[in-house]
Amino acid sequence: MALTNAQEAEVKETMQQYVMAYRNKDVKGLLAVFSPGICGFGSGPDEVVQNINDFIRQITRDMSQATVNAVDFSDTVIFGEGRVAWLMTETVITFTLPGAKKQTMHGRSTMVMRNTGSRWKIEQYHFSMPYGGQSSGQSFPGA
């Protein structure tokens, strides 16, 4: 059974709540959309989240290092069944480091969400950037 149009709209709304809270450096707002059992990966080699404390530590670090000007999701594909949804999306993050010009990261995100009965919560996330040393059409670098 696929998600209904209404469920897909709710999932997209959760994504937008995440974006707004992240841009506004609103930890309480982020905790409202992420599950206490959150796990996932960011783009940095040390960005590994295995629990809510890791998540709080990671977002606090993010917020202390940069101002996020925009997070844009595009080409989003949502799948799901019942109370679980999973999605993949292209992700562009525009940010400013102190004393620097705006910069942009072009990446990819995946998320798994669970409906708690009153709202969708992000249970798992992954943000990564394509490996620059790998040529288009090649499965391995150096090929």
C-alpha positions as CSV (number, residue, x, y, z in Angstrom):
1,M,0.0,0.0,0.0
2,A,1.5,3.4,-1.0
3,L,1.2,6.6,0.9
4,T,-1.9,8.7,0.2
5,N,-1.5,12.2,-1.3
6,A,-2.3,13.6,2.1
7,Q,0.4,11.5,3.8
8,E,2.9,12.7,1.1
9,A,2.0,16.3,1.8
10,E,2.5,15.7,5.5
11,V,6.0,14.2,4.8
12,K,6.9,17.3,2.7
13,E,5.6,19.6,5.5
14,T,7.9,17.8,8.0
15,M,10.8,18.4,5.5
16,Q,9.9,22.1,5.4
17,Q,9.7,22.3,9.2
18,Y,13.2,20.8,9.4
19,V,14.5,23.4,6.9
20,M,13.0,26.3,8.8
21,A,14.2,25.1,12.2
22,Y,17.7,24.5,10.8
23,R,17.9,27.9,9.1
24,N,16.6,29.6,12.2
25,K,19.1,27.7,14.5
26,D,16.0,26.5,16.4
27,V,17.1,23.4,18.3
28,K,13.7,23.0,19.9
29,G,12.1,23.1,16.5
30,L,14.5,20.4,15.2
31,L,13.8,18.2,18.1
32,A,10.1,18.4,17.3
33,V,10.6,16.8,13.9
34,F,13.5,14.4,14.7
35,S,12.8,11.2,16.6
36,P,14.5,10.6,20.0
37,G,16.0,7.5,18.3
38,I,17.5,9.5,15.4
39,C,20.5,8.0,13.6
40,G,22.3,9.0,10.4
41,F,25.3,10.5,8.6
42,G,26.3,13.9,7.5
43,S,28.9,14.8,4.9
44,G,31.9,15.1,7.1
45,P,33.9,12.0,8.1
46,D,33.1,12.5,11.8
47,E,29.4,13.3,11.3
48,V,27.9,10.1,12.7
49,V,24.7,10.3,14.7
50,Q,23.7,7.2,16.7
51,N,21.3,8.8,19.2
52,I,19.6,12.0,20.2
53,N,22.7,13.3,22.1
54,D,24.9,12.9,19.0
55,F,22.3,14.7,17.0
56,I,22.1,17.6,19.4
57,R,25.9,17.8,19.5
58,Q,26.0,17.8,15.7
59,I,23.4,20.4,15.1
60,T,24.9,22.6,17.8
61,R,28.3,22.3,16.1
62,D,26.7,23.1,12.7
63,M,25.0,26.2,14.1
64,S,28.1,27.5,15.8
65,Q,30.2,27.3,12.6
66,A,27.9,28.8,9.9
67,T,24.7,30.6,9.1
68,V,22.5,28.5,6.9
69,N,20.9,30.8,4.3
70,A,18.8,28.2,2.5
71,V,18.2,24.5,2.2
72,D,16.4,23.5,-1.0
73,F,15.1,20.0,-1.8
74,S,14.4,19.1,-5.4
75,D,13.6,16.0,-7.4
76,T,12.2,14.4,-4.2
77,V,10.8,10.9,-4.5
78,I,8.7,9.6,-1.6
79,F,7.8,6.0,-1.0
80,G,6.0,4.5,2.0
81,E,3.6,2.2,3.5
82,G,1.3,2.7,6.5
83,R,3.1,4.7,9.2
84,V,6.6,4.6,7.5
85,A,7.9,6.8,4.7
86,W,11.3,6.8,3.0
87,L,12.5,9.4,0.5
88,M,15.4,10.5,-1.6
89,T,16.0,14.1,-2.7
90,E,18.7,16.4,-4.2
91,T,19.7,18.9,-1.6
92,V,21.4,22.3,-2.0
93,I,22.6,24.0,1.2
94,T,23.6,27.7,0.9
95,F,25.6,28.9,3.9
96,T,27.9,31.6,5.1
97,L,31.0,31.1,7.3
98,P,32.0,34.1,9.5
99,G,34.0,36.6,7.4
100,A,33.4,34.7,4.2
101,K,31.1,34.9,1.1
102,K,28.1,32.6,0.7
103,Q,29.0,29.1,-0.3
104,T,26.9,26.2,-1.6
105,M,27.0,22.4,-1.1
106,H,25.3,20.3,-3.6
107,G,24.4,16.9,-2.1
108,R,21.9,14.2,-1.8
109,S,19.7,13.3,1.1
110,T,17.7,10.2,2.2
111,M,15.4,10.1,5.1
112,V,13.2,7.6,6.8
113,M,10.1,8.9,8.7
114,R,7.6,7.4,11.0
115,N,4.1,8.6,11.7
116,T,3.6,8.8,15.5
117,G,-0.1,9.2,15.1
118,S,0.0,13.0,15.4
119,R,3.0,13.9,13.1
120,W,5.8,12.5,11.0
121,K,9.2,12.2,12.8
122,I,12.5,11.8,11.0
123,E,14.0,8.5,12.3
124,Q,17.0,8.2,10.0
125,Y,18.8,10.7,7.6
126,H,21.8,10.7,5.4
127,F,23.4,13.7,3.6
128,S,26.3,13.2,1.2
129,M,28.0,14.8,-1.7
130,P,28.9,12.9,-4.8
131,Y,32.6,11.9,-4.8
132,G,34.4,14.4,-7.0
133,G,37.2,12.0,-8.0
134,Q,34.8,9.7,-9.8
135,S,34.0,10.4,-13.5
136,S,30.4,10.4,-14.7
137,G,29.5,7.0,-16.1
138,Q,32.1,5.2,-14.0
139,S,31.3,3.1,-10.9
140,F,34.8,3.5,-9.3
141,P,37.3,6.4,-9.1
142,G,40.3,6.1,-11.5
143,A,38.4,3.9,-14.0
